Amino acid sequence: MGFAVRVLLQFVRRHSTLEKIRNIGIIAHIDAGKTTTTERMLYYAGKTNRIGNVDHGDTITDFLPQERSRGITIQSAAISFDWRNRGKINLIDTPGHADFSFEVIRALKVLDGCVTIFDAVAGVEAQTEKVWKMSQKIPKICFINKMDREGAGFSRTVKEIIMKLNTRVALVNIPYFSLDPQTKEQTFEGVIDVINKKLIKWNMDDPDSVNVVDIDPIKDSTLYNQLFKARESLIETLSEFDDNLVEIFLEDANGDYLELSSSVINKTLRNLTLNNDIAPILCGASFKNIGVQPLLDAVVDYLPSPIETRLPDINKKDYVMKFDHSKGLMINNNGSMSVSLAFKVITDPIRGLMVFVRVYSGTLKNGYNVFNTTTKRPFKIGKLVRMNADVPEEINHLNTGEIGVLTGSSINGNVSTGDTIISHSIKKDGLKSFKKNEELTLKINPIDVPEPVFTVTVEPKSLGNKDSMEKALKRLVIEDPSLRVTVDEETGQTLLSGMGELHLEIAGDKLVNTLGAQVELGKVTVSYKEIINETTSVEDYSDEIGYKFSISLEPLDSSVNDISNKSNNETWYPLGSDNNYLIMEKSHKYDLEREWLLQLTYDSIVNSIISSSIVAFQKGGKISNFPLHSCAVRVNGNWEVPLDVEKPNEILVITRNMITKSLNKLATSQYSMLQPIMSLNVDVKPSDMGVVVRDLTSDHDAVILSIDDRDSTEKSEDNLFFNKIAEKQYVPDDVTLNLMKTSNVNESSKHVKAEAPLRKMISYNKKLRSLTQGRGDFQMYFEKMERVTPDHLKEIVDDL
Ligand SMILES: Nc1nc2c(ncn2[C@@H]2O[C@H](COP(=O)(O)OP(=O)(O)OP(=O)(O)O)[C@@H](O)[C@H]2O)c(=O)[nH]1
């Protein structure tokens, strides 16, 4: 074979492989059926030959002992599989419980598309609304699952999707029920494929049997009618966005909704999904093995490949990024630079540390020297693997757009979640060709870590266990950065903070049972914070060595969302995640002209002030030593550092003392305590509503914001557009739902939205269960930090 032919073949192979890759996530509210659906996907893709069941604790993706015993997903699991030679799918099954939201956040960072799962009985639930918002820029497919359950409402859920999630939709398939003429019972058995005009039926006793049949316009007139109306509605919706489709419809299909070819519909629907204009909807019952194969087809048909996805968010604003059909993403026109993001770290009992990475550009190769631009340290890749279902497959390289895992001892201590890894795609030691201040400082902007709101004390069982406790805690935080470990300077106690009670309970379980730490955990308490009420006077410092600083502290009223467009005369740097900032006023002395005279770079001086500010703020305020929140350290531009200083140690000490001194000068009355306020979403049966609402307002200091029927969606001005869209959207009758209503079995639930202080919500789960005989459900999210009123302050301080 000639050289030119070989090059051409390589190009074609690479191009088609890239186009086939789908990096997708499964997202939804707890219990919607994410893990069950993933398990079926693996089975139908031929990756497993038995179907695991979450209720038996033997699924592939829920492999942690805590996941298997509790039947819930705690950490997201990434697996790869091929779908009928059409797509190479890298899938991340994410947890649905709000306490593990960080797992969803970090998965979304590296995903190109999502499958959102809905429980057909529960409809659009609170956590689904949250993750939908979090994944706003990511193309999504909807799968209405659990269609086999009593009270399943496909059409009701479609309307809720439009109105609550404010999205346009396209029905790719609609449910098919078979009617028992004797009992009049409707059984969900399959779907009507609206695009290919077929009826697809599954046999519940045999997961491998699928029957695809034509729909006879005479014999199956009801189904045929539904197919016609669904196709008409689909084509009308697509036509609103695509004039070209209208032309083809009128000219090639003679204006006949059933004649327009499925390939034309699919092409338009793909473009509109990639553009986030429309979310395709499919339905099924994963537990009964119904509807999963069409869902996998839809993943390939409508979700983006790595060359059709959004560009990563990087720190080099001047670097041009573009997609090349054969090379994938090109950053700064550099075809030999490989850029990857570490998005997850786990410790496997057999394989040790495993770091999940997404390769954004170039190729990551086994045995190559790489550079971690976050830690600024090089290391060597020991072993690369791809997770094939739960079996790791050793590979030599990971191409652009792929997701894989780094393992082996060389990664220990060298990579954490959120780190960017740079390497040369072709030369093993090619790092030398990258410039120290250019490519080797390139970072994919970090993953946002949410603020922890609950805290628990962790004590070693005996003094001899202290070292192993610290090691285990370190491991825990490496795997889950939404946990935070701090030491109370006053008491010397080690504190573990997390997103919720369940989060801390699982972390404690892991510490003791997986990491073997001999520790005891205390009572769960709220993570309070303190804020200063007024700006301090300016603290000046100067000495004979040549250091000079002027520093003041100021409270920040609300959360600072965007620091990029602050005044030109100052630069804002975040100090950890408590809405604290360092403000460096513009220095006339330390401009570029002068900077070369300094031994220390401007960046390292700023980094030292950041470190000292974080330490000083962690020591806490005067009310009860709680860490400071929403405070800024302002450094006057008139500072000086001796030109010959090479290490920043003195800057650290001087600035930390200055901040501490400023804080100490304030009286206790000049501090306020902040407490977390949570937003609550409570679902209850109408008969339980009175008692639940009374209890919330009297015992939990809750403010009720709204009470809605499941069936009625809020009709605010903003929603008028989507309400009209929902009205216009064709949906078939919800046959089982209508039956349920006449027999009055289904008591449609009420949805209560409220806000309450977190300190009043500890153990609310148990309380709600006892008030509602286990029928109530609730989710709680951090909303804001709020000043504690003086009358409550005493109550809280006395309770500490
Ligand atoms: N009837 C019925 N039950 C289902 C279906 N799919 C899932 N389930 C059940 O719903 C429960 C939750 O399923 P999971 O797959 O664990 O749900 P999940 O969304 O992964 O849950 P988390 O990961 O914990 O958020 C289990 O008891 C499943 O057996 C379905 O199609 N029909």
The ligand as an SDF file (V2000), in Angstrom:
LIG
                    3D

 32 34  0  0  0  0  0  0  0  0999 V2000
  -41.4630   -0.5160   38.0790 N   0  0  0  0  0  0  0  0  0  0  0  0
  -40.2830   -0.0870   37.6900 C   0  0  0  0  0  0  0  0  0  0  0  0
  -39.2990    0.0890   38.5900 N   0  0  0  0  0  0  0  0  0  0  0  0
  -38.1070    0.5520   38.1540 C   0  0  0  0  0  0  0  0  0  0  0  0
  -37.8590    0.8260   36.7860 C   0  0  0  0  0  0  0  0  0  0  0  0
  -36.5780    1.2700   36.6700 N   0  0  0  0  0  0  0  0  0  0  0  0
  -36.0610    1.2690   37.9110 C   0  0  0  0  0  0  0  0  0  0  0  0
  -36.9740    0.8300   38.8030 N   0  0  0  0  0  0  0  0  0  0  0  0
  -36.7950    0.6600   40.2580 C   0  0  0  0  0  0  0  0  0  0  0  0
  -36.5980    1.9500   40.8340 O   0  0  0  0  0  0  0  0  0  0  0  0
  -35.6910    1.8710   41.9320 C   0  0  0  0  0  0  0  0  0  0  0  0
  -34.5450    2.8390   41.7010 C   0  0  0  0  0  0  0  0  0  0  0  0
  -33.8010    2.4310   40.5790 O   0  0  0  0  0  0  0  0  0  0  0  0
  -32.2840    2.8980   40.3490 P   0  0  0  0  0  0  0  0  0  0  0  0
  -31.8860    2.3790   39.0210 O   0  0  0  0  0  0  0  0  0  0  0  0
  -31.4490    2.5630   41.5250 O   0  0  0  0  0  0  0  0  0  0  0  0
  -32.4920    4.4530   40.3110 O   0  0  0  0  0  0  0  0  0  0  0  0
  -31.3260    5.5410   40.2660 P   0  0  0  0  0  0  0  0  0  0  0  0
  -31.9130    6.6900   39.5300 O   0  0  0  0  0  0  0  0  0  0  0  0
  -30.0790    4.9590   39.7260 O   0  0  0  0  0  0  0  0  0  0  0  0
  -31.1480    5.8830   41.7990 O   0  0  0  0  0  0  0  0  0  0  0  0
  -29.9100    6.7210   42.4740 P   0  0  0  0  0  0  0  0  0  0  0  0
  -28.6990    6.4080   41.6930 O   0  0  0  0  0  0  0  0  0  0  0  0
  -29.8120    6.2500   43.8580 O   0  0  0  0  0  0  0  0  0  0  0  0
  -30.2900    8.1430   42.3500 O   0  0  0  0  0  0  0  0  0  0  0  0
  -35.2440    0.4220   42.0000 C   0  0  0  0  0  0  0  0  0  0  0  0
  -36.0380   -0.2490   42.9600 O   0  0  0  0  0  0  0  0  0  0  0  0
  -35.5360   -0.1210   40.6130 C   0  0  0  0  0  0  0  0  0  0  0  0
  -35.7850   -1.5060   40.5870 O   0  0  0  0  0  0  0  0  0  0  0  0
  -38.9170    0.5940   35.8390 C   0  0  0  0  0  0  0  0  0  0  0  0
  -38.7910    0.7730   34.6370 O   0  0  0  0  0  0  0  0  0  0  0  0
  -40.0890    0.1380   36.3650 N   0  0  0  0  0  0  0  0  0  0  0  0
  1  2  1  0
  2  3  2  0
  2 32  1  0
  3  4  1  0
  4  5  2  0
  4  8  1  0
  5  6  1  0
  5 30  1  0
  6  7  2  0
  7  8  1  0
  8  9  1  0
  9 10  1  0
  9 28  1  0
 10 11  1  0
 11 12  1  0
 11 26  1  0
 12 13  1  0
 13 14  1  0
 14 15  2  0
 14 16  1  0
 14 17  1  0
 17 18  1  0
 18 19  2  0
 18 20  1  0
 18 21  1  0
 21 22  1  0
 22 23  2  0
 22 24  1  0
 22 25  1  0
 26 27  1  0
 26 28  1  0
 28 29  1  0
 30 31  2  0
 30 32  1  0
M  END
$$$$
